[in-house]
Amino acid sequence: MTRYSVARVTGLNHRGEGVGRITGGPDEGLVVFIPGTLPGDLVEYSIVERKKNFMRGRVKKLLESGPGRVKEVCTVASRCGGCTWQHMEYGLQLTWKRRILEDALSRVAKITDCEIRDCLPSPRILNYRNKVEVPVAEKDGQVVAGFYEPYTHKVVPSEDCPLEHPLSREVVSRLLQKVREERYTAYNEVTGRGQVRHLISRVAPGTGERMAVIVAAIHRLPHESRVAREIMESTPGLVSVVLNVNTEKTNVILGDKERLLGGRYYIKDLFGDDELGRLVFRISPKSFYQVNSYQAVNLYKIALSAAEIGPRDLVYDVYSGIGTIALFAAKRSGFCAGIEEVGAAVRDAIENARQNGIDNVVFREGKAERVLPEISADIGQPSVVILDPPRGGAEEGALRSIARQKPRAIVYVSCNPATLARDLLILKECGWYPRWSWPVDMFPMTPHVESVTLILPR
Ligand SMILES: C[S@@+](CC[C@H](N)C(=O)[O-])C[C@H]1O[C@@H](n2cnc3c(N)ncnc32)[C@H](O)[C@@H]1O
């Protein structure tokens, strides 16, 4: 029989889960993390996971609401792991994003005298995600698509997520309809059987161009060309339909092989505003592109103005993706070099430079930690380094290499305060110190914290 306890939630952890303490019994005083709660809530909960130093609970009943609790806009919000902060008023989300960043810097990197700015609100808090990526599964004899329940690979069927850009969601809805009509089967992670694993779509908000990607566990889907043609005919702006093949038993979504089923391999976006400037970007299925284009404009403005880049600067954009930051930096500086490991993204970046008529830029393909030590011999030492690594942060070798090249400023764009703090500790050892850190809300309704940090020599 499940045992329920009662806890008052007093804070949020770095994953955005409510933090309470167990009262009574042998576990008295132990911390319990309860997703879906916020500070001030009084909840009845059951333990779903026991670890050595903490437990994880699930809300049974909300007895009292803490300040700032609001009604979720989505019907599956309490079960879906996609946006776990829908129950928090937006101002409270921003306050906690700032606090999560501050906490990571002070606890992990022991940095307490860096100015932490207020979190910049996103221009849109709903309908902002330009990319929709959903796993498919079989439920009651029908293929469904949705989101994983928190900490599981159990799909919660959802055909309408309020965070997604409607143009992007529409593509996924049509793909799902086709999957059902053609009687394709859903891939089963346990048995390794089934045809379709994920459905993905992207929209370029600046042009309305759309892309559809079917991730399959087999090399060919029956009638795939006809299916692609029919979807394109019925979806305005859909200029690219791609089949990605992933035959591995893995959590990684995209496989190595892909084939064009219709249209072209990329979509084009027109990105920017009067202050940042406007550039055209080509985006391929495997290339990274910021999912919240509306706020990415502000993120880039903050990153570029942090180092006061001017015509005499040589800028390195490390982890450069399709060259977004690099090309805006090239417009302001003498020269810019982008470093990126995904070949498709580098090819996009080179084409993007050409399309925008920018010739004071180069892109190198490879891991940053390998390319950084050798690139300065070719093009010189940078005066400014902007780095924007993935969630895992930067490699220690890359950070030490950047520090050795003695730029006048380092600007660190991070999507994970924990790895940012770890990396700041390494840079601190090398004599570099963060002056300010500015959280920029790229992911409303979720606990993800993006930030820009200006780091200068001591
Ligand atoms: C957060 S994205 C930033 C991209 C770009 N700055 C933007 O805003 O669109 C991180 C990028 O780093 C690339 N990447 C990941 N690990 C890398 C590594 N070790 N060396 C070079 N690039 C890497 C990824 O492919 C991805 O394009």
The ligand as an ORCA input file, in Angstrom:
! r2SCAN-3c Opt
* xyz 0 1
  C      24.415     25.527    -28.129
  S      24.897     25.237    -29.776
  C      25.365     26.874    -30.252
  C      25.376     27.158    -31.719
  C      25.348     28.632    -32.131
  N      26.181     29.458    -31.316
  C      23.929     29.179    -32.173
  O      23.574     30.031    -31.363
  O      23.152     28.736    -33.047
  C      26.380     24.355    -29.564
  C      27.059     23.910    -30.824
  O      28.297     23.265    -30.452
  C      28.533     22.159    -31.315
  N      29.478     21.290    -30.592
  C      29.218     20.395    -29.601
  N      30.366     19.879    -29.106
  C      31.386     20.474    -29.798
  C      32.802     20.376    -29.737
  N      33.423     19.560    -28.862
  N      33.544     21.148    -30.559
  C      32.940     21.968    -31.462
  N      31.591     22.095    -31.564
  C      30.827     21.369    -30.750
  C      27.142     21.606    -31.557
  O      27.106     20.855    -32.749
  C      26.309     22.887    -31.660
  O      26.239     23.345    -32.990
*
